[in-house]
């Protein structure tokens, strides 16, 4: 039985990720805006605490490369190590799958978080709607 009083990473289906994606990333858009075309083929994970999904992230694999998308932690749980738990889990999982390169678009506001894990910014700032992003990557 899962002890849900301690945050744990579990596998999800893409539909289970939508509520957190929507609430955190694009609350002013329709929930469908938070779906990715290739969600059905991706790997999806969540951090569960007290039987509630509080963080989600999705990995889209192609050969020895993975793309991280829709990484979101409910606001109440941000700054409490939940995102770090998830990212460490994902990096370890990718290494076990012989994936050696992870890339993603990071919100500019999250750059310091990703840099703590050794992720490197590449390229110039760009925008999705009005939100500033940078391309980032890490060799695993």
MODELLER restraints for C-alpha pairs under 7 A, 6 or more apart:
rsr = mdl.restraints
at = mdl.atoms
rsr.add(forms.Gaussian(group=physical.xy_distance, feature=features.Distance(at['CA:4:A'], at['CA:48:A']), mean=6.50, stdev=0.5))
rsr.add(forms.Gaussian(group=physical.xy_distance, feature=features.Distance(at['CA:4:A'], at['CA:49:A']), mean=4.94, stdev=0.5))
rsr.add(forms.Gaussian(group=physical.xy_distance, feature=features.Distance(at['CA:4:A'], at['CA:50:A']), mean=4.66, stdev=0.5))
rsr.add(forms.Gaussian(group=physical.xy_distance, feature=features.Distance(at['CA:4:A'], at['CA:51:A']), mean=5.66, stdev=0.5))
rsr.add(forms.Gaussian(group=physical.xy_distance, feature=features.Distance(at['CA:5:A'], at['CA:49:A']), mean=5.67, stdev=0.5))
rsr.add(forms.Gaussian(group=physical.xy_distance, feature=features.Distance(at['CA:5:A'], at['CA:50:A']), mean=5.09, stdev=0.5))
rsr.add(forms.Gaussian(group=physical.xy_distance, feature=features.Distance(at['CA:6:A'], at['CA:49:A']), mean=6.12, stdev=0.5))
rsr.add(forms.Gaussian(group=physical.xy_distance, feature=features.Distance(at['CA:7:A'], at['CA:47:A']), mean=6.09, stdev=0.5))
rsr.add(forms.Gaussian(group=physical.xy_distance, feature=features.Distance(at['CA:7:A'], at['CA:48:A']), mean=5.57, stdev=0.5))
rsr.add(forms.Gaussian(group=physical.xy_distance, feature=features.Distance(at['CA:7:A'], at['CA:49:A']), mean=4.80, stdev=0.5))
rsr.add(forms.Gaussian(group=physical.xy_distance, feature=features.Distance(at['CA:8:A'], at['CA:47:A']), mean=5.26, stdev=0.5))
rsr.add(forms.Gaussian(group=physical.xy_distance, feature=features.Distance(at['CA:8:A'], at['CA:48:A']), mean=5.48, stdev=0.5))
rsr.add(forms.Gaussian(group=physical.xy_distance, feature=features.Distance(at['CA:8:A'], at['CA:49:A']), mean=6.89, stdev=0.5))
rsr.add(forms.Gaussian(group=physical.xy_distance, feature=features.Distance(at['CA:9:A'], at['CA:45:A']), mean=6.61, stdev=0.5))
rsr.add(forms.Gaussian(group=physical.xy_distance, feature=features.Distance(at['CA:9:A'], at['CA:46:A']), mean=5.48, stdev=0.5))
rsr.add(forms.Gaussian(group=physical.xy_distance, feature=features.Distance(at['CA:9:A'], at['CA:47:A']), mean=4.39, stdev=0.5))
rsr.add(forms.Gaussian(group=physical.xy_distance, feature=features.Distance(at['CA:9:A'], at['CA:48:A']), mean=6.41, stdev=0.5))
rsr.add(forms.Gaussian(group=physical.xy_distance, feature=features.Distance(at['CA:9:A'], at['CA:86:A']), mean=6.62, stdev=0.5))
rsr.add(forms.Gaussian(group=physical.xy_distance, feature=features.Distance(at['CA:10:A'], at['CA:45:A']), mean=5.62, stdev=0.5))
rsr.add(forms.Gaussian(group=physical.xy_distance, feature=features.Distance(at['CA:10:A'], at['CA:46:A']), mean=5.40, stdev=0.5))
rsr.add(forms.Gaussian(group=physical.xy_distance, feature=features.Distance(at['CA:10:A'], at['CA:47:A']), mean=6.26, stdev=0.5))
rsr.add(forms.Gaussian(group=physical.xy_distance, feature=features.Distance(at['CA:11:A'], at['CA:44:A']), mean=5.88, stdev=0.5))
rsr.add(forms.Gaussian(group=physical.xy_distance, feature=features.Distance(at['CA:11:A'], at['CA:45:A']), mean=4.47, stdev=0.5))
rsr.add(forms.Gaussian(group=physical.xy_distance, feature=features.Distance(at['CA:11:A'], at['CA:46:A']), mean=6.30, stdev=0.5))
rsr.add(forms.Gaussian(group=physical.xy_distance, feature=features.Distance(at['CA:12:A'], at['CA:44:A']), mean=5.18, stdev=0.5))
rsr.add(forms.Gaussian(group=physical.xy_distance, feature=features.Distance(at['CA:12:A'], at['CA:45:A']), mean=5.14, stdev=0.5))
rsr.add(forms.Gaussian(group=physical.xy_distance, feature=features.Distance(at['CA:12:A'], at['CA:46:A']), mean=6.31, stdev=0.5))
rsr.add(forms.Gaussian(group=physical.xy_distance, feature=features.Distance(at['CA:13:A'], at['CA:44:A']), mean=5.97, stdev=0.5))
rsr.add(forms.Gaussian(group=physical.xy_distance, feature=features.Distance(at['CA:14:A'], at['CA:39:A']), mean=5.98, stdev=0.5))
rsr.add(forms.Gaussian(group=physical.xy_distance, feature=features.Distance(at['CA:14:A'], at['CA:40:A']), mean=6.74, stdev=0.5))
rsr.add(forms.Gaussian(group=physical.xy_distance, feature=features.Distance(at['CA:14:A'], at['CA:44:A']), mean=6.10, stdev=0.5))
rsr.add(forms.Gaussian(group=physical.xy_distance, feature=features.Distance(at['CA:17:A'], at['CA:56:A']), mean=5.94, stdev=0.5))
rsr.add(forms.Gaussian(group=physical.xy_distance, feature=features.Distance(at['CA:18:A'], at['CA:31:A']), mean=6.76, stdev=0.5))
rsr.add(forms.Gaussian(group=physical.xy_distance, feature=features.Distance(at['CA:18:A'], at['CA:34:A']), mean=6.43, stdev=0.5))
rsr.add(forms.Gaussian(group=physical.xy_distance, feature=features.Distance(at['CA:18:A'], at['CA:35:A']), mean=6.95, stdev=0.5))
rsr.add(forms.Gaussian(group=physical.xy_distance, feature=features.Distance(at['CA:20:A'], at['CA:55:A']), mean=6.85, stdev=0.5))
rsr.add(forms.Gaussian(group=physical.xy_distance, feature=features.Distance(at['CA:20:A'], at['CA:56:A']), mean=6.80, stdev=0.5))
rsr.add(forms.Gaussian(group=physical.xy_distance, feature=features.Distance(at['CA:20:A'], at['CA:72:A']), mean=6.70, stdev=0.5))
rsr.add(forms.Gaussian(group=physical.xy_distance, feature=features.Distance(at['CA:20:A'], at['CA:74:A']), mean=6.61, stdev=0.5))
rsr.add(forms.Gaussian(group=physical.xy_distance, feature=features.Distance(at['CA:21:A'], at['CA:34:A']), mean=6.13, stdev=0.5))
rsr.add(forms.Gaussian(group=physical.xy_distance, feature=features.Distance(at['CA:21:A'], at['CA:70:A']), mean=6.29, stdev=0.5))
rsr.add(forms.Gaussian(group=physical.xy_distance, feature=features.Distance(at['CA:21:A'], at['CA:72:A']), mean=5.95, stdev=0.5))
rsr.add(forms.Gaussian(group=physical.xy_distance, feature=features.Distance(at['CA:22:A'], at['CA:31:A']), mean=5.51, stdev=0.5))
rsr.add(forms.Gaussian(group=physical.xy_distance, feature=features.Distance(at['CA:22:A'], at['CA:34:A']), mean=5.88, stdev=0.5))
rsr.add(forms.Gaussian(group=physical.xy_distance, feature=features.Distance(at['CA:24:A'], at['CA:72:A']), mean=6.11, stdev=0.5))
rsr.add(forms.Gaussian(group=physical.xy_distance, feature=features.Distance(at['CA:24:A'], at['CA:73:A']), mean=6.83, stdev=0.5))
rsr.add(forms.Gaussian(group=physical.xy_distance, feature=features.Distance(at['CA:24:A'], at['CA:74:A']), mean=6.06, stdev=0.5))
rsr.add(forms.Gaussian(group=physical.xy_distance, feature=features.Distance(at['CA:25:A'], at['CA:72:A']), mean=6.78, stdev=0.5))
rsr.add(forms.Gaussian(group=physical.xy_distance, feature=features.Distance(at['CA:42:A'], at['CA:58:A']), mean=6.62, stdev=0.5))
rsr.add(forms.Gaussian(group=physical.xy_distance, feature=features.Distance(at['CA:42:A'], at['CA:59:A']), mean=5.67, stdev=0.5))
rsr.add(forms.Gaussian(group=physical.xy_distance, feature=features.Distance(at['CA:42:A'], at['CA:60:A']), mean=4.78, stdev=0.5))
rsr.add(forms.Gaussian(group=physical.xy_distance, feature=features.Distance(at['CA:42:A'], at['CA:61:A']), mean=6.92, stdev=0.5))
rsr.add(forms.Gaussian(group=physical.xy_distance, feature=features.Distance(at['CA:43:A'], at['CA:58:A']), mean=5.61, stdev=0.5))
rsr.add(forms.Gaussian(group=physical.xy_distance, feature=features.Distance(at['CA:43:A'], at['CA:59:A']), mean=5.10, stdev=0.5))
rsr.add(forms.Gaussian(group=physical.xy_distance, feature=features.Distance(at['CA:43:A'], at['CA:60:A']), mean=6.53, stdev=0.5))
rsr.add(forms.Gaussian(group=physical.xy_distance, feature=features.Distance(at['CA:44:A'], at['CA:57:A']), mean=5.98, stdev=0.5))
rsr.add(forms.Gaussian(group=physical.xy_distance, feature=features.Distance(at['CA:44:A'], at['CA:58:A']), mean=4.39, stdev=0.5))
rsr.add(forms.Gaussian(group=physical.xy_distance, feature=features.Distance(at['CA:44:A'], at['CA:59:A']), mean=6.40, stdev=0.5))
rsr.add(forms.Gaussian(group=physical.xy_distance, feature=features.Distance(at['CA:45:A'], at['CA:56:A']), mean=5.62, stdev=0.5))
rsr.add(forms.Gaussian(group=physical.xy_distance, feature=features.Distance(at['CA:45:A'], at['CA:57:A']), mean=5.42, stdev=0.5))
rsr.add(forms.Gaussian(group=physical.xy_distance, feature=features.Distance(at['CA:45:A'], at['CA:58:A']), mean=6.21, stdev=0.5))
rsr.add(forms.Gaussian(group=physical.xy_distance, feature=features.Distance(at['CA:46:A'], at['CA:53:A']), mean=6.11, stdev=0.5))
rsr.add(forms.Gaussian(group=physical.xy_distance, feature=features.Distance(at['CA:46:A'], at['CA:55:A']), mean=5.33, stdev=0.5))
rsr.add(forms.Gaussian(group=physical.xy_distance, feature=features.Distance(at['CA:46:A'], at['CA:56:A']), mean=4.29, stdev=0.5))
rsr.add(forms.Gaussian(group=physical.xy_distance, feature=features.Distance(at['CA:46:A'], at['CA:57:A']), mean=6.47, stdev=0.5))
rsr.add(forms.Gaussian(group=physical.xy_distance, feature=features.Distance(at['CA:47:A'], at['CA:53:A']), mean=5.74, stdev=0.5))
rsr.add(forms.Gaussian(group=physical.xy_distance, feature=features.Distance(at['CA:47:A'], at['CA:54:A']), mean=5.74, stdev=0.5))
rsr.add(forms.Gaussian(group=physical.xy_distance, feature=features.Distance(at['CA:47:A'], at['CA:55:A']), mean=5.00, stdev=0.5))
rsr.add(forms.Gaussian(group=physical.xy_distance, feature=features.Distance(at['CA:47:A'], at['CA:56:A']), mean=6.47, stdev=0.5))
rsr.add(forms.Gaussian(group=physical.xy_distance, feature=features.Distance(at['CA:47:A'], at['CA:86:A']), mean=6.89, stdev=0.5))
rsr.add(forms.Gaussian(group=physical.xy_distance, feature=features.Distance(at['CA:48:A'], at['CA:54:A']), mean=5.90, stdev=0.5))
rsr.add(forms.Gaussian(group=physical.xy_distance, feature=features.Distance(at['CA:54:A'], at['CA:73:A']), mean=5.84, stdev=0.5))
rsr.add(forms.Gaussian(group=physical.xy_distance, feature=features.Distance(at['CA:54:A'], at['CA:74:A']), mean=5.46, stdev=0.5))
rsr.add(forms.Gaussian(group=physical.xy_distance, feature=features.Distance(at['CA:55:A'], at['CA:72:A']), mean=5.50, stdev=0.5))
rsr.add(forms.Gaussian(group=physical.xy_distance, feature=features.Distance(at['CA:55:A'], at['CA:73:A']), mean=4.09, stdev=0.5))
rsr.add(forms.Gaussian(group=physical.xy_distance, feature=features.Distance(at['CA:55:A'], at['CA:74:A']), mean=6.18, stdev=0.5))
rsr.add(forms.Gaussian(group=physical.xy_distance, feature=features.Distance(at['CA:56:A'], at['CA:71:A']), mean=5.58, stdev=0.5))
rsr.add(forms.Gaussian(group=physical.xy_distance, feature=features.Distance(at['CA:56:A'], at['CA:72:A']), mean=5.40, stdev=0.5))
rsr.add(forms.Gaussian(group=physical.xy_distance, feature=features.Distance(at['CA:56:A'], at['CA:73:A']), mean=6.53, stdev=0.5))
rsr.add(forms.Gaussian(group=physical.xy_distance, feature=features.Distance(at['CA:57:A'], at['CA:69:A']), mean=6.36, stdev=0.5))
rsr.add(forms.Gaussian(group=physical.xy_distance, feature=features.Distance(at['CA:57:A'], at['CA:70:A']), mean=5.52, stdev=0.5))
rsr.add(forms.Gaussian(group=physical.xy_distance, feature=features.Distance(at['CA:57:A'], at['CA:71:A']), mean=4.12, stdev=0.5))
rsr.add(forms.Gaussian(group=physical.xy_distance, feature=features.Distance(at['CA:57:A'], at['CA:72:A']), mean=6.48, stdev=0.5))
rsr.add(forms.Gaussian(group=physical.xy_distance, feature=features.Distance(at['CA:58:A'], at['CA:68:A']), mean=5.82, stdev=0.5))
rsr.add(forms.Gaussian(group=physical.xy_distance, feature=features.Distance(at['CA:58:A'], at['CA:69:A']), mean=5.31, stdev=0.5))
rsr.add(forms.Gaussian(group=physical.xy_distance, feature=features.Distance(at['CA:58:A'], at['CA:70:A']), mean=6.11, stdev=0.5))
rsr.add(forms.Gaussian(group=physical.xy_distance, feature=features.Distance(at['CA:58:A'], at['CA:71:A']), mean=6.72, stdev=0.5))
rsr.add(forms.Gaussian(group=physical.xy_distance, feature=features.Distance(at['CA:59:A'], at['CA:66:A']), mean=6.18, stdev=0.5))
rsr.add(forms.Gaussian(group=physical.xy_distance, feature=features.Distance(at['CA:59:A'], at['CA:67:A']), mean=5.55, stdev=0.5))
rsr.add(forms.Gaussian(group=physical.xy_distance, feature=features.Distance(at['CA:59:A'], at['CA:68:A']), mean=4.82, stdev=0.5))
rsr.add(forms.Gaussian(group=physical.xy_distance, feature=features.Distance(at['CA:59:A'], at['CA:69:A']), mean=6.35, stdev=0.5))
rsr.add(forms.Gaussian(group=physical.xy_distance, feature=features.Distance(at['CA:60:A'], at['CA:66:A']), mean=5.48, stdev=0.5))
rsr.add(forms.Gaussian(group=physical.xy_distance, feature=features.Distance(at['CA:60:A'], at['CA:67:A']), mean=5.08, stdev=0.5))
rsr.add(forms.Gaussian(group=physical.xy_distance, feature=features.Distance(at['CA:60:A'], at['CA:68:A']), mean=6.60, stdev=0.5))
rsr.add(forms.Gaussian(group=physical.xy_distance, feature=features.Distance(at['CA:61:A'], at['CA:67:A']), mean=6.47, stdev=0.5))
rsr.add(forms.Gaussian(group=physical.xy_distance, feature=features.Distance(at['CA:64:A'], at['CA:98:A']), mean=6.57, stdev=0.5))
rsr.add(forms.Gaussian(group=physical.xy_distance, feature=features.Distance(at['CA:64:A'], at['CA:99:A']), mean=4.39, stdev=0.5))
rsr.add(forms.Gaussian(group=physical.xy_distance, feature=features.Distance(at['CA:64:A'], at['CA:100:A']), mean=5.85, stdev=0.5))
rsr.add(forms.Gaussian(group=physical.xy_distance, feature=features.Distance(at['CA:64:A'], at['CA:101:A']), mean=6.73, stdev=0.5))
rsr.add(forms.Gaussian(group=physical.xy_distance, feature=features.Distance(at['CA:65:A'], at['CA:99:A']), mean=5.54, stdev=0.5))
rsr.add(forms.Gaussian(group=physical.xy_distance, feature=features.Distance(at['CA:65:A'], at['CA:100:A']), mean=6.27, stdev=0.5))
rsr.add(forms.Gaussian(group=physical.xy_distance, feature=features.Distance(at['CA:65:A'], at['CA:101:A']), mean=4.87, stdev=0.5))
rsr.add(forms.Gaussian(group=physical.xy_distance, feature=features.Distance(at['CA:65:A'], at['CA:102:A']), mean=5.92, stdev=0.5))
rsr.add(forms.Gaussian(group=physical.xy_distance, feature=features.Distance(at['CA:66:A'], at['CA:99:A']), mean=6.83, stdev=0.5))
rsr.add(forms.Gaussian(group=physical.xy_distance, feature=features.Distance(at['CA:66:A'], at['CA:101:A']), mean=6.31, stdev=0.5))
rsr.add(forms.Gaussian(group=physical.xy_distance, feature=features.Distance(at['CA:66:A'], at['CA:102:A']), mean=4.84, stdev=0.5))
rsr.add(forms.Gaussian(group=physical.xy_distance, feature=features.Distance(at['CA:66:A'], at['CA:103:A']), mean=6.47, stdev=0.5))
rsr.add(forms.Gaussian(group=physical.xy_distance, feature=features.Distance(at['CA:67:A'], at['CA:102:A']), mean=5.65, stdev=0.5))
rsr.add(forms.Gaussian(group=physical.xy_distance, feature=features.Distance(at['CA:67:A'], at['CA:103:A']), mean=4.98, stdev=0.5))
rsr.add(forms.Gaussian(group=physical.xy_distance, feature=features.Distance(at['CA:67:A'], at['CA:104:A']), mean=5.49, stdev=0.5))
rsr.add(forms.Gaussian(group=physical.xy_distance, feature=features.Distance(at['CA:68:A'], at['CA:103:A']), mean=6.30, stdev=0.5))
rsr.add(forms.Gaussian(group=physical.xy_distance, feature=features.Distance(at['CA:68:A'], at['CA:104:A']), mean=5.15, stdev=0.5))
rsr.add(forms.Gaussian(group=physical.xy_distance, feature=features.Distance(at['CA:69:A'], at['CA:104:A']), mean=6.49, stdev=0.5))
rsr.add(forms.Gaussian(group=physical.xy_distance, feature=features.Distance(at['CA:73:A'], at['CA:83:A']), mean=6.57, stdev=0.5))
rsr.add(forms.Gaussian(group=physical.xy_distance, feature=features.Distance(at['CA:95:A'], at['CA:140:A']), mean=6.61, stdev=0.5))
rsr.add(forms.Gaussian(group=physical.xy_distance, feature=features.Distance(at['CA:100:A'], at['CA:139:A']), mean=5.71, stdev=0.5))
rsr.add(forms.Gaussian(group=physical.xy_distance, feature=features.Distance(at['CA:100:A'], at['CA:140:A']), mean=4.58, stdev=0.5))
rsr.add(forms.Gaussian(group=physical.xy_distance, feature=features.Distance(at['CA:101:A'], at['CA:138:A']), mean=5.96, stdev=0.5))
rsr.add(forms.Gaussian(group=physical.xy_distance, feature=features.Distance(at['CA:101:A'], at['CA:139:A']), mean=4.66, stdev=0.5))
rsr.add(forms.Gaussian(group=physical.xy_distance, feature=features.Distance(at['CA:101:A'], at['CA:140:A']), mean=5.65, stdev=0.5))
rsr.add(forms.Gaussian(group=physical.xy_distance, feature=features.Distance(at['CA:102:A'], at['CA:137:A']), mean=5.51, stdev=0.5))
rsr.add(forms.Gaussian(group=physical.xy_distance, feature=features.Distance(at['CA:102:A'], at['CA:138:A']), mean=5.38, stdev=0.5))
rsr.add(forms.Gaussian(group=physical.xy_distance, feature=features.Distance(at['CA:102:A'], at['CA:139:A']), mean=6.51, stdev=0.5))
rsr.add(forms.Gaussian(group=physical.xy_distance, feature=features.Distance(at['CA:103:A'], at['CA:136:A']), mean=5.63, stdev=0.5))
rsr.add(forms.Gaussian(group=physical.xy_distance, feature=features.Distance(at['CA:103:A'], at['CA:137:A']), mean=4.10, stdev=0.5))
rsr.add(forms.Gaussian(group=physical.xy_distance, feature=features.Distance(at['CA:103:A'], at['CA:138:A']), mean=6.49, stdev=0.5))
rsr.add(forms.Gaussian(group=physical.xy_distance, feature=features.Distance(at['CA:104:A'], at['CA:135:A']), mean=5.90, stdev=0.5))
rsr.add(forms.Gaussian(group=physical.xy_distance, feature=features.Distance(at['CA:104:A'], at['CA:136:A']), mean=5.45, stdev=0.5))
rsr.add(forms.Gaussian(group=physical.xy_distance, feature=features.Distance(at['CA:104:A'], at['CA:137:A']), mean=6.36, stdev=0.5))
rsr.add(forms.Gaussian(group=physical.xy_distance, feature=features.Distance(at['CA:105:A'], at['CA:133:A']), mean=6.15, stdev=0.5))
rsr.add(forms.Gaussian(group=physical.xy_distance, feature=features.Distance(at['CA:105:A'], at['CA:134:A']), mean=5.62, stdev=0.5))
rsr.add(forms.Gaussian(group=physical.xy_distance, feature=features.Distance(at['CA:105:A'], at['CA:135:A']), mean=4.56, stdev=0.5))
rsr.add(forms.Gaussian(group=physical.xy_distance, feature=features.Distance(at['CA:105:A'], at['CA:136:A']), mean=6.07, stdev=0.5))
rsr.add(forms.Gaussian(group=physical.xy_distance, feature=features.Distance(at['CA:106:A'], at['CA:133:A']), mean=5.28, stdev=0.5))
rsr.add(forms.Gaussian(group=physical.xy_distance, feature=features.Distance(at['CA:106:A'], at['CA:134:A']), mean=5.32, stdev=0.5))
rsr.add(forms.Gaussian(group=physical.xy_distance, feature=features.Distance(at['CA:106:A'], at['CA:135:A']), mean=6.18, stdev=0.5))
rsr.add(forms.Gaussian(group=physical.xy_distance, feature=features.Distance(at['CA:106:A'], at['CA:136:A']), mean=6.54, stdev=0.5))
rsr.add(forms.Gaussian(group=physical.xy_distance, feature=features.Distance(at['CA:107:A'], at['CA:132:A']), mean=5.82, stdev=0.5))
rsr.add(forms.Gaussian(group=physical.xy_distance, feature=features.Distance(at['CA:107:A'], at['CA:133:A']), mean=4.30, stdev=0.5))
rsr.add(forms.Gaussian(group=physical.xy_distance, feature=features.Distance(at['CA:107:A'], at['CA:134:A']), mean=6.45, stdev=0.5))
rsr.add(forms.Gaussian(group=physical.xy_distance, feature=features.Distance(at['CA:108:A'], at['CA:132:A']), mean=5.48, stdev=0.5))
rsr.add(forms.Gaussian(group=physical.xy_distance, feature=features.Distance(at['CA:108:A'], at['CA:133:A']), mean=4.90, stdev=0.5))
rsr.add(forms.Gaussian(group=physical.xy_distance, feature=features.Distance(at['CA:108:A'], at['CA:134:A']), mean=6.15, stdev=0.5))
rsr.add(forms.Gaussian(group=physical.xy_distance, feature=features.Distance(at['CA:118:A'], at['CA:138:A']), mean=6.65, stdev=0.5))
rsr.add(forms.Gaussian(group=physical.xy_distance, feature=features.Distance(at['CA:119:A'], at['CA:136:A']), mean=6.31, stdev=0.5))
rsr.add(forms.Gaussian(group=physical.xy_distance, feature=features.Distance(at['CA:119:A'], at['CA:137:A']), mean=5.37, stdev=0.5))
rsr.add(forms.Gaussian(group=physical.xy_distance, feature=features.Distance(at['CA:119:A'], at['CA:138:A']), mean=4.76, stdev=0.5))
rsr.add(forms.Gaussian(group=physical.xy_distance, feature=features.Distance(at['CA:120:A'], at['CA:136:A']), mean=5.34, stdev=0.5))
rsr.add(forms.Gaussian(group=physical.xy_distance, feature=features.Distance(at['CA:120:A'], at['CA:137:A']), mean=5.40, stdev=0.5))
rsr.add(forms.Gaussian(group=physical.xy_distance, feature=features.Distance(at['CA:120:A'], at['CA:138:A']), mean=6.26, stdev=0.5))
rsr.add(forms.Gaussian(group=physical.xy_distance, feature=features.Distance(at['CA:121:A'], at['CA:134:A']), mean=6.50, stdev=0.5))
rsr.add(forms.Gaussian(group=physical.xy_distance, feature=features.Distance(at['CA:121:A'], at['CA:135:A']), mean=5.90, stdev=0.5))
rsr.add(forms.Gaussian(group=physical.xy_distance, feature=features.Distance(at['CA:121:A'], at['CA:136:A']), mean=4.40, stdev=0.5))
rsr.add(forms.Gaussian(group=physical.xy_distance, feature=features.Distance(at['CA:121:A'], at['CA:137:A']), mean=6.72, stdev=0.5))
rsr.add(forms.Gaussian(group=physical.xy_distance, feature=features.Distance(at['CA:122:A'], at['CA:134:A']), mean=6.96, stdev=0.5))
rsr.add(forms.Gaussian(group=physical.xy_distance, feature=features.Distance(at['CA:122:A'], at['CA:135:A']), mean=5.39, stdev=0.5))
rsr.add(forms.Gaussian(group=physical.xy_distance, feature=features.Distance(at['CA:122:A'], at['CA:136:A']), mean=5.62, stdev=0.5))
rsr.add(forms.Gaussian(group=physical.xy_distance, feature=features.Distance(at['CA:123:A'], at['CA:134:A']), mean=6.83, stdev=0.5))
rsr.add(forms.Gaussian(group=physical.xy_distance, feature=features.Distance(at['CA:123:A'], at['CA:135:A']), mean=6.33, stdev=0.5))
rsr.add(forms.Gaussian(group=physical.xy_distance, feature=features.Distance(at['CA:124:A'], at['CA:134:A']), mean=6.45, stdev=0.5))
rsr.add(forms.Gaussian(group=physical.xy_distance, feature=features.Distance(at['CA:125:A'], at['CA:132:A']), mean=6.46, stdev=0.5))
rsr.add(forms.Gaussian(group=physical.xy_distance, feature=features.Distance(at['CA:125:A'], at['CA:133:A']), mean=5.61, stdev=0.5))
rsr.add(forms.Gaussian(group=physical.xy_distance, feature=features.Distance(at['CA:125:A'], at['CA:134:A']), mean=5.07, stdev=0.5))
rsr.add(forms.Gaussian(group=physical.xy_distance, feature=features.Distance(at['CA:126:A'], at['CA:132:A']), mean=5.72, stdev=0.5))
rsr.add(forms.Gaussian(group=physical.xy_distance, feature=features.Distance(at['CA:126:A'], at['CA:133:A']), mean=5.27, stdev=0.5))
rsr.add(forms.Gaussian(group=physical.xy_distance, feature=features.Distance(at['CA:126:A'], at['CA:134:A']), mean=6.35, stdev=0.5))
rsr.add(forms.Gaussian(group=physical.xy_distance, feature=features.Distance(at['CA:127:A'], at['CA:133:A']), mean=5.75, stdev=0.5))
